[in-house]
Amino acid sequence: MKKIILLLSVALATACGKSAIDTEKIASLASEQCRIMEQVLPEGTMPRTFENGKLVTSDLRWWCAGFYPGICWYTCKLGGDTKELALNQTERLMDVEKLSQDHDIGFQVMPSVAHAYRETGDSKYLPVLEEGATRLAARFSPVVGATMSWNWEGRFPVIVDNLINLELLTYASKLFDRPEWKEIAVTHAWTTLRNHFREDYSCYHLVDFDPEDGSVKEKVTHQGYTDDSSWARGQSWALYGFTMMYRETGVPEFLVHAENVASFLLSKLKDRPIPNWDYDAPQQADDASAAAIMASAFLELSQYATDRKTSDMYWNQAEVILRELSSDKYLCKEGEYAGFLLKHSVGHYAIGNEVDVPLLYADYYFLEALYRWKTLRSR
Ligand code: GLY
């Protein structure tokens, strides 16, 4: 029955001239792309982007090292045949010593090792999650009320992206019965809520705290157009982070905050499905990664919205984004771009780094959003 409804909605969208969200077709494309990626990936590296006709790779310390295994996991959950590949690629992240030495450990092990544990139940993944959470928790300062993002000597930078890593703490808190890890995550989220946001619920990228007394020294937007502008991916991390933290903790203020961020985003997007890399920048460059993260968050938020109309509004916005990302403009063709899925993302525009390129996290959150769209839609 579910399959018939899916086929009907694909046919209806096509008849209305809209791109269809065809999860089966995308899962099959993603399976092929994952395998191509495996073939072209030099040993010991992870994919990062595709620039000037070539695959660009990273080492395992790069914050994105967990996304390729995560992409294989979501492809498999969407019906693709990438389980073996997902298992093999996850295996490469089993030594925490070789991974990120800052807050990004959460970005690395949640899409890969946590995914593997959820899918297989194999206890061999547990020590990696425990060690990762231990290291992240050790970055917490009770004076600042947050975990430190980057290792800046004598300073205490906290970026809005860091919200996403809190899921490692809440997840591990349940797995290992460590309530203090959840407390750290909740405190960090409150500190971010109070310090990173402006009156209109847009946010700064980075707040630098004084490690001695916890006072705010500086608020900047490192990866955006100006310090006071709204860097698109940062706003998406905010929406995703507070939605996830509401799920993980039930703190009602986190839901209210996610809804306020959602209102800001809806007012900025207007009819544009894929945001500019910074909502305030005059230079135009779509950021598919900001769109994919936002779509995934909107789908989850639609499940928590208190009234039907608001819930539908979030769901519809996510659909608009997913339809656009599923169109030929954004979706790579089989064999293209060394196995990436989506074109047109922006890493760090301000320094001319990774502009209008495929990025691994765009693919990961796109697949996550498709999975949420497919599994949550009938509720
Ligand atoms: N977490 C880094 C970024 O979003 O670019």
Residues whose N, C-alpha, C, O or C-beta is under 5 A from the ligand:
A	BS01	LIG	D161 R233 G347
